[in-house]
Amino acid sequence: MKLSELKAGDRAEITAVDAEPVVRRRLMDMGLVRGTELEVLRFAPLGDPIEISCKGLLLTMRRNEAEGIMVNKLEPAEIRQAPALGLRKRHRFGKRS
């Protein structure tokens, strides 16, 4: 199944990324690699672009880019929980006032 065939709210796992080499490299650099879970958040009114959530990032991509991403749709029981991230300490530079 292609990423572009999912509906808003669906969750899926990436099985393959088939696209032009330049687009494929860019998608993989953003974390869209085999085994990654994602959620389709919404579509623009005319269906293009698509917004997804992946590894804590919100990514927006064109429909033709989503056509090259093959996924397996996950049922609610198959969804893995991401590990909880602890709060990070803020570092300040300069003098305190």
MARPANU-126065 format. One line per 2 residues: number of its first residue (from 1); for each residue x, y, z of N, C-alpha, C. Coordinates in nm, 4 decimals. Layout:
BEGIN
NUM) X Y Z X Y Z X Y Z ~ ...
//
This chain:
BEGIN
1) 0.0847 -0.1172 0.0000 0.0000 0.0000 0.0000 0.0894 0.1237 0.0000 ~ 0.0452 0.2278 -0.0674 0.1214 0.3526 -0.0747 0.0777 0.4484 0.0354
3) 0.1698 0.5324 0.0795 0.1393 0.6318 0.1815 0.0259 0.7231 0.1366 ~ 0.0209 0.7544 0.0094 -0.0823 0.8448 -0.0418 -0.2221 0.7841 -0.0362
5) -0.2333 0.6515 -0.0158 -0.3633 0.5846 -0.0102 -0.4233 0.5829 0.1305 ~ -0.3452 0.6223 0.2311 -0.3955 0.6234 0.3685 -0.4886 0.7422 0.3897
7) -0.5677 0.7341 0.4939 -0.6584 0.8423 0.5308 -0.6051 0.9125 0.6551 ~ -0.6555 1.0305 0.6828 -0.6140 1.1048 0.8014 -0.6433 1.0221 0.9260
9) -0.5461 1.0150 1.0161 -0.5600 0.9384 1.1392 -0.5036 0.7980 1.1306 ~ -0.4745 0.7491 1.0098 -0.4179 0.6152 0.9938 -0.2720 0.6137 1.0370
11) -0.2298 0.5007 1.0944 -0.0900 0.4798 1.1311 -0.0357 0.3675 1.0449 ~ 0.0928 0.3766 1.0111 0.1536 0.2774 0.9232 0.3020 0.2653 0.9525
13) 0.3602 0.1574 0.9003 0.5037 0.1332 0.9108 0.5613 0.1317 0.7699 ~ 0.6718 0.2020 0.7488 0.7336 0.2103 0.6167 0.8007 0.0780 0.5831
15) 0.7732 0.0270 0.4627 0.8363 -0.0966 0.4168 0.9395 -0.0708 0.3077 ~ 0.9223 0.0362 0.2292 1.0179 0.0683 0.1228 1.0012 0.2137 0.0808
17) 1.1097 0.2706 0.0297 1.1059 0.4061 -0.0258 1.1559 0.3970 -0.1685 ~ 1.0633 0.4103 -0.2651 1.0965 0.4057 -0.4071 1.0682 0.5423 -0.4676
19) 1.1725 0.6147 -0.4981 1.1578 0.7477 -0.5563 1.2839 0.7787 -0.6352 ~ 1.2843 0.8948 -0.6974 1.4052 0.9396 -0.7665 1.5179 0.9448 -0.6637
21) 1.6416 0.9198 -0.7051 1.7524 0.9153 -0.6087 1.7647 1.0402 -0.5208 ~ 1.7452 1.1572 -0.5767 1.7594 1.2800 -0.4981 1.6467 1.2902 -0.3954
23) 1.5239 1.2606 -0.4357 1.4087 1.2658 -0.3453 1.4206 1.1561 -0.2397 ~ 1.4622 1.0376 -0.2817 1.4775 0.9252 -0.1891 1.5773 0.9589 -0.0800
25) 1.6908 1.0154 -0.1168 1.7937 1.0527 -0.0199 1.7385 1.1560 0.0781 ~ 1.6659 1.2544 0.0282 1.6103 1.3597 0.1150 1.5087 1.3011 0.2131
27) 1.4207 1.2122 0.1658 1.3218 1.1491 0.2532 1.3904 1.0653 0.3604 ~ 1.4938 0.9916 0.3205 1.5652 0.9091 0.4173 1.6421 0.9948 0.5175
29) 1.6934 1.1091 0.4738 1.7617 1.2005 0.5657 1.6658 1.2552 0.6709 ~ 1.5389 1.2676 0.6367 1.4379 1.3177 0.7305 1.3852 1.2072 0.8223
31) 1.4343 1.0849 0.8061 1.3955 0.9772 0.8957 1.2946 0.8801 0.8396 ~ 1.2575 0.8942 0.7146 1.1608 0.8029 0.6540 1.2342 0.6823 0.5966
33) 1.2680 0.5893 0.6849 1.3403 0.4684 0.6467 1.2555 0.3461 0.6822 ~ 1.2936 0.2310 0.6283 1.2188 0.1077 0.6524 1.2063 0.0807 0.8025
35) 1.0861 0.0445 0.8467 1.0615 0.0130 0.9861 1.0117 0.1293 1.0695 ~ 1.0126 0.2499 1.0148 0.9687 0.3678 1.0882 0.8163 0.3761 1.0879
37) 0.7593 0.4041 1.2044 0.6148 0.4231 1.2132 0.5823 0.5695 1.1916 ~ 0.4674 0.5935 1.1300 0.4224 0.7291 1.1056 0.2717 0.7355 1.1193
39) 0.2210 0.8569 1.1296 0.0765 0.8803 1.1353 0.0409 0.9891 1.0357 ~ -0.0628 0.9661 0.9573 -0.1107 1.0672 0.8646 -0.1987 1.1625 0.9445
41) -0.1629 1.2903 0.9465 -0.2374 1.3877 1.0243 -0.3506 1.4511 0.9443 ~ -0.3176 1.5016 0.8266 -0.4223 1.5678 0.7466 -0.3763 1.5873 0.6033
43) -0.4739 1.6168 0.5207 -0.4511 1.6479 0.3800 -0.4961 1.7915 0.3565 ~ -0.4349 1.8580 0.2624 -0.4804 1.9899 0.2226 -0.6172 1.9755 0.1554
45) -0.6938 2.0834 0.1431 -0.8287 2.0730 0.0858 -0.8363 2.0038 -0.0499 ~ -0.7374 2.0204 -0.1344 -0.7399 1.9555 -0.2659 -0.6619 1.8242 -0.2663
47) -0.6199 1.7768 -0.1474 -0.5513 1.6485 -0.1369 -0.4007 1.6543 -0.1509 ~ -0.3455 1.7706 -0.1702 -0.2011 1.7834 -0.1878 -0.1569 1.9147 -0.1258
49) -0.0700 1.9195 -0.0301 0.0197 1.8192 0.0241 -0.0434 1.7386 0.1381 ~ 0.0377 1.6446 0.1908 -0.0006 1.5561 0.2996 0.0880 1.5885 0.4193
51) 0.0295 1.5954 0.5397 0.1086 1.6182 0.6597 0.1120 1.4896 0.7409 ~ 0.2342 1.4487 0.7811 0.2500 1.3275 0.8613 0.3317 1.3590 0.9856
53) 0.3185 1.2730 1.0845 0.3996 1.2811 1.2053 0.4896 1.1587 1.2071 ~ 0.6197 1.1823 1.2222 0.7168 1.0737 1.2174 0.8321 1.1075 1.3113
55) 0.8547 1.0218 1.4110 0.9652 1.0403 1.5058 0.9621 1.1772 1.5729 ~ 0.8430 1.2254 1.6053 0.8295 1.3541 1.6717 0.8377 1.4739 1.5792
57) 0.8507 1.4512 1.4493 0.8567 1.5602 1.3517 0.7249 1.5693 1.2762 ~ 0.6886 1.6884 1.2378 0.5752 1.7081 1.1487 0.6314 1.7345 1.0105
59) 0.6026 1.6449 0.9167 0.6543 1.6562 0.7808 0.5397 1.6769 0.6837 ~ 0.5607 1.7635 0.5883 0.4636 1.7871 0.4830 0.5286 1.7499 0.3513
61) 0.4582 1.6687 0.2726 0.5145 1.6259 0.1446 0.4085 1.6269 0.0359 ~ 0.4553 1.6360 -0.0864 0.3647 1.6320 -0.2010 0.3094 1.4916 -0.2201
63) 0.1951 1.4836 -0.2830 0.1316 1.3537 -0.3070 0.2215 1.2648 -0.3935 ~ 0.2904 1.3219 -0.4943 0.3751 1.2376 -0.5791 0.4951 1.1821 -0.5023
65) 0.5419 1.2517 -0.3983 0.6473 1.1975 -0.3137 0.5916 1.0847 -0.2269 ~ 0.4695 1.1011 -0.1778 0.4052 0.9986 -0.0950 0.3726 0.8729 -0.1758
67) 0.3576 0.8873 -0.3064 0.3319 0.7708 -0.3929 0.4486 0.6728 -0.3895 ~ 0.5705 0.7214 -0.3663 0.6883 0.6356 -0.3668 0.7202 0.5707 -0.2329
69) 0.6383 0.5967 -0.1313 0.6629 0.5383 0.0006 0.5620 0.4263 0.0230 ~ 0.6139 0.3035 0.0316 0.5290 0.1863 0.0532 0.5183 0.1615 0.2035
71) 0.3951 0.1339 0.2498 0.3709 0.1160 0.3929 0.2806 -0.0039 0.4196 ~ 0.2844 -0.0505 0.5433 0.1879 -0.1476 0.5947 0.1030 -0.0737 0.6967
73) -0.0270 -0.0711 0.6759 -0.1167 -0.0047 0.7696 -0.1198 -0.0844 0.8985 ~ -0.1089 -0.0137 1.0115 -0.1074 -0.0782 1.1419 -0.2451 -0.0729 1.2058
75) -0.2830 -0.1832 1.2649 -0.4055 -0.1885 1.3440 -0.3714 -0.1343 1.4824 ~ -0.4688 -0.0858 1.5585 -0.4387 -0.0276 1.6914 -0.3584 -0.1193 1.7826
77) -0.3774 -0.2493 1.7761 -0.3037 -0.3417 1.8638 -0.1570 -0.3536 1.8235 ~ -0.1228 -0.3194 1.6998 0.0148 -0.3335 1.6511 0.1011 -0.2113 1.6750
79) 0.0422 -0.1019 1.7197 0.1149 0.0240 1.7338 0.2076 0.0162 1.8546 ~ 0.3353 0.0439 1.8298 0.4347 0.0440 1.9365 0.4386 0.1823 2.0001
81) 0.4605 0.1863 2.1278 0.4729 0.3131 2.1981 0.6173 0.3612 2.1888 ~ 0.6347 0.4869 2.1554 0.7684 0.5449 2.1501 0.8195 0.5620 2.2927
83) 0.9496 0.5461 2.3147 1.0017 0.5658 2.4500 0.9825 0.7100 2.4938 ~ 0.9476 0.7270 2.6198 0.9253 0.8618 2.6726 1.0577 0.9355 2.6800
85) 1.0559 1.0575 2.6360 1.1762 1.1397 2.6415 1.1738 1.2214 2.7692 ~ 1.2838 1.2214 2.8402 1.2929 1.3004 2.9624 1.3046 1.4483 2.9295
87) 1.2782 1.5307 3.0279 1.2923 1.6742 3.0083 1.4398 1.7086 2.9966 ~ 1.4696 1.7957 2.9083 1.6083 1.8360 2.8892 1.6346 1.9649 2.9652
89) 1.7545 1.9753 3.0164 1.7923 2.0942 3.0904 1.8272 2.2047 2.9918 ~ 1.7788 2.3232 3.0203 1.8102 2.4380 2.9359 1.9424 2.4978 2.9802
91) 2.0234 2.5322 2.8857 2.1518 2.5955 2.9150 2.1423 2.7417 2.8781 ~ 2.1878 2.8254 2.9668 2.1874 2.9700 2.9402 2.3306 3.0163 2.9216
93) 2.3460 3.1082 2.8320 2.4764 3.1644 2.8069 2.4755 3.3102 2.8536 ~ 2.5857 3.3559 2.9022 2.5946 3.4949 2.9451 2.5635 3.5100 3.0931
95) 2.5507 3.6350 3.1377 2.5276 3.6646 3.2781 2.3822 3.6475 3.3136 ~ 2.3588 3.6058 3.4385 2.2227 3.6000 3.4898 2.1876 3.7349 3.5463
97) 2.0668 3.7796 3.5254 2.0280 3.9091 3.5827 1.9244 3.8939 3.6892
//
